[in-house]
Amino acid sequence: MTLAQARKRFPLVPDEILKWAVQNISDQRDLEIGLFRLEQTRRLQIKYGA
């Protein structure tokens, strides 16, 4: 996954985290799982105002 693809798919994950994850997590499945969990966390924070 490229940085542009990750940005489009996970828009709520901060840029510096996306960049680090794309560069350092070689297993595509692990990368997607981690970014998906971060995206879910941000959605919950926004929803509940935390």
Backbone as ProteinMPNN parsed JSONL, in Angstrom:
{"seq_chain_A": "MTLAQARKRFPLVPDEILKWAVQNISDQRDLEIGLFRLEQTRRLQIKYGA", "coords_chain_A": {"N_chain_A": [[0.854, -1.17, 0.0], [0.576, 2.167, -0.85], [1.493, 5.455, 0.357], [-0.357, 7.358, -0.503], [-2.581, 5.758, -1.107], [-3.137, 4.754, 1.431], [-3.778, 7.153, 2.769], [-6.126, 7.865, 1.442], [-7.786, 5.722, 2.092], [-7.786, 5.647, 4.883], [-8.647, 8.24, 6.234], [-8.762, 9.589, 8.713], [-6.582, 8.967, 10.243], [-3.614, 10.276, 11.567], [-1.15, 12.04, 9.57], [1.654, 11.65, 10.085], [1.67, 9.207, 11.418], [0.563, 7.508, 9.502], [2.548, 7.68, 7.5], [4.809, 6.619, 8.858], [3.859, 4.008, 9.411], [3.396, 2.899, 6.837], [6.001, 2.869, 5.863], [7.339, 1.218, 7.688], [5.968, -1.163, 8.364], [5.962, -4.164, 7.035], [4.324, -6.345, 6.41], [1.45, -6.602, 4.66], [-1.146, -7.23, 5.518], [-1.01, -6.889, 8.33], [-0.461, -4.159, 8.37], [-2.842, -3.057, 7.288], [-4.715, -3.924, 9.221], [-3.796, -2.619, 11.555], [-3.982, 0.122, 10.8], [-6.703, 0.263, 10.295], [-7.757, -0.168, 12.858], [-6.8, 2.112, 14.167], [-8.199, 4.052, 12.735], [-10.845, 3.401, 13.471], [-10.71, 4.026, 16.192], [-10.283, 6.819, 16.128], [-12.728, 7.586, 14.972], [-14.516, 6.894, 17.027], [-13.596, 8.609, 19.054], [-14.225, 11.082, 17.946], [-16.991, 10.825, 17.707], [-17.864, 10.565, 20.371], [-16.743, 12.731, 21.567], [-14.267, 12.728, 22.921]], "CA_chain_A": [[0.0, 0.0, 0.0], [1.328, 3.418, -0.899], [1.034, 6.48, 1.291], [-1.565, 7.96, -1.077], [-3.67, 4.794, -0.929], [-3.442, 4.726, 2.865], [-4.438, 8.418, 3.102], [-7.48, 7.814, 0.909], [-8.552, 4.675, 2.779], [-7.847, 5.932, 6.327], [-8.478, 9.698, 6.285], [-8.701, 10.154, 10.064], [-5.298, 8.628, 10.867], [-2.673, 11.382, 11.348], [-0.171, 11.852, 8.489], [2.934, 11.101, 10.545], [1.459, 7.796, 11.737], [0.425, 6.814, 8.212], [3.861, 7.617, 6.848], [5.627, 5.662, 9.592], [3.319, 2.661, 9.263], [3.634, 2.435, 5.463], [7.432, 2.65, 5.704], [7.93, 0.268, 8.635], [5.219, -2.413, 8.525], [6.099, -4.811, 5.729], [3.207, -7.267, 6.171], [0.292, -5.819, 4.196], [-2.313, -7.525, 6.374], [-0.788, -6.214, 9.615], [-0.587, -2.726, 8.114], [-4.262, -2.739, 7.146], [-5.381, -4.135, 10.51], [-3.394, -1.541, 12.458], [-4.561, 1.391, 10.367], [-8.158, 0.163, 10.483], [-8.031, 0.03, 14.289], [-6.599, 3.533, 14.464], [-9.325, 4.769, 12.13], [-12.004, 3.171, 14.335], [-10.497, 4.768, 17.431], [-10.537, 8.23, 15.848], [-14.176, 7.761, 14.776], [-15.153, 6.859, 18.348], [-13.229, 9.83, 19.754], [-15.006, 12.171, 17.369], [-18.399, 10.592, 18.02], [-18.152, 10.766, 21.784], [-16.124, 13.964, 22.005], [-13.163, 12.515, 23.878]], "C_chain_A": [[0.898, 1.229, 0.0], [0.753, 4.4, 0.121], [-0.259, 7.129, 0.794], [-2.773, 7.041, -0.907], [-4.103, 4.753, 0.535], [-4.195, 5.991, 3.277], [-5.892, 8.405, 2.644], [-8.355, 6.84, 1.704], [-8.762, 4.971, 4.263], [-7.658, 7.427, 6.571], [-8.332, 10.289, 7.688], [-7.396, 9.852, 10.795], [-4.312, 9.759, 10.555], [-1.583, 11.037, 10.313], [1.119, 11.194, 8.958], [2.816, 9.621, 10.906], [1.311, 6.982, 10.461], [1.781, 6.622, 7.551], [4.749, 6.582, 7.528], [5.165, 4.234, 9.346], [3.604, 2.103, 7.868], [5.112, 2.097, 5.264], [7.952, 1.484, 6.536], [7.193, -1.051, 8.823], [5.174, -3.099, 7.166], [4.937, -5.748, 5.396], [1.948, -6.454, 5.865], [-0.926, -6.023, 5.092], [-2.193, -6.819, 7.732], [-0.949, -4.701, 9.476], [-2.056, -2.322, 8.05], [-5.009, -2.884, 8.463], [-5.067, -2.985, 11.465], [-4.018, -0.213, 12.09], [-6.072, 1.396, 10.526], [-8.527, 0.403, 11.94], [-7.83, 1.484, 14.703], [-7.742, 4.378, 13.923], [-10.575, 4.621, 12.994], [-11.897, 3.983, 15.617], [-10.779, 6.256, 17.234], [-12.028, 8.498, 15.655], [-14.911, 7.782, 16.115], [-14.839, 8.13, 19.14], [-14.05, 11.009, 19.242], [-16.474, 12.031, 17.766], [-18.747, 10.939, 19.454], [-17.411, 11.96, 22.399], [-14.993, 13.826, 22.998], [-11.901, 13.208, 23.436]], "O_chain_A": [[1.86, 1.31, 0.763], [-0.329, 4.192, 0.669], [-1.155, 7.414, 1.588], [-3.869, 7.507, -0.594], [-5.297, 4.72, 0.836], [-5.149, 5.914, 4.052], [-6.782, 8.869, 3.357], [-9.529, 7.115, 1.954], [-9.784, 4.596, 4.838], [-6.61, 7.84, 7.066], [-7.82, 11.4, 7.826], [-7.134, 10.423, 11.853], [-4.188, 10.16, 9.398], [-1.158, 9.886, 10.205], [1.624, 10.281, 8.305], [3.767, 8.863, 10.718], [1.868, 5.891, 10.349], [2.113, 5.526, 7.098], [5.371, 5.759, 6.856], [5.983, 3.347, 9.1], [4.012, 0.949, 7.739], [5.436, 1.135, 4.567], [8.91, 0.823, 6.134], [7.757, -1.981, 9.4], [4.449, -2.678, 6.264], [4.603, -5.926, 4.225], [1.451, -5.712, 6.713], [-1.65, -5.071, 5.383], [-3.156, -6.225, 8.218], [-1.504, -4.044, 10.357], [-2.463, -1.352, 8.689], [-5.853, -2.048, 8.788], [-5.966, -2.442, 12.108], [-4.526, 0.502, 12.954], [-6.658, 2.426, 10.858], [-9.5, 1.099, 12.227], [-8.602, 2.022, 15.496], [-8.198, 5.313, 14.582], [-11.288, 5.597, 13.227], [-12.883, 4.562, 16.075], [-11.433, 6.883, 18.067], [-12.541, 9.516, 16.119], [-15.818, 8.589, 16.317], [-15.712, 8.668, 19.82], [-14.514, 11.836, 20.026], [-17.121, 13.017, 18.12], [-19.79, 11.533, 19.726], [-17.453, 12.165, 23.612], [-14.781, 14.71, 23.829], [-10.882, 13.132, 24.123]]}, "name": "protein", "num_of_chains": 1, "seq": "MTLAQARKRFPLVPDEILKWAVQNISDQRDLEIGLFRLEQTRRLQIKYGA"}
